[in-house]
Amino acid sequence: MNSSQKRAIQNYRARLGARGLARFEVLGLDGDRDLIRSLARRLAEDGPDAMEIRATVTRTLSGKPPKTGGILAALRRSPLVGGDLDLSRPHVEGRKVDL
């Protein structure tokens, strides 16, 4: 490889590093190539889907049972927390039913 190609590769990898990305190689079955590439692409986007994928894969690979309290944690992260919503209802007697 000549020096300009080496410099181009170094610049490319430096730009990746500045974005927080790294290039690496994995070994796997040939049939899983598209799956691994799409998974890596989704993880590199680093959005809410990536967080969910990371959590699912980590939970699956760890072999530990899922921890409890997930619904409560999700409710606490809700944008409605601290919104001073009035959720009270007036008490209304039920209707009379003739059996």
Secondary structure, DSSP 8 states (H G I E B T S, - for coil): --HHHHHHHHHHHHHHHHTT---------GGGHHHHHHHHHHHHH-SHHHHHHHHHHHHHHH-----S-HHHHHHHTSTTTTS----------------
